[in-house]
Amino acid sequence: MIENATGFLLTTAEAQHNIKVYLGDNQSAGDRPPASPLLADSHAGLAPAVIGCGECDPLRDEGLAYADALTAAGVPVRKHVFPGLIHGFINFDTKSAAVNAAVTTMFTELGEFLNGA
């Protein structure tokens, strides 16, 4: 949230505002699951996950920490940091070859998990 605080579409200030709006009158809910799945007591038994973070996303490190927590719990995870990409990059797959490649990678891996590979 510091390294990519500004300049990459989503800012840290906007992310923090969105979190406050999401939590509404129950701001303390952000200190526990389900609002903060990283804080769960256990991640064991969760479904396999494909986690792709944009290098320039202010929420990148939280996504990577969640992937690491799943991995530590024995959950199959495919984790990626896509160079130069921003938060919400998945919405731009028809506008950028780099995004299209990232989306193709993630969807291919998700398909492999769904097919038991």
Secondary structure, DSSP 8 states (H G I E B T S, - for coil): --TTSSSSSS-HHHHHHHHHHHHTT-GGGGGSTTTSGGG-S--TT---EEEEEETT-TTHHHHHHHHHHHHHTT--EEEEEETT--TTGGGGTTT-HHHHHHHHHHHHHHHHHHTT-
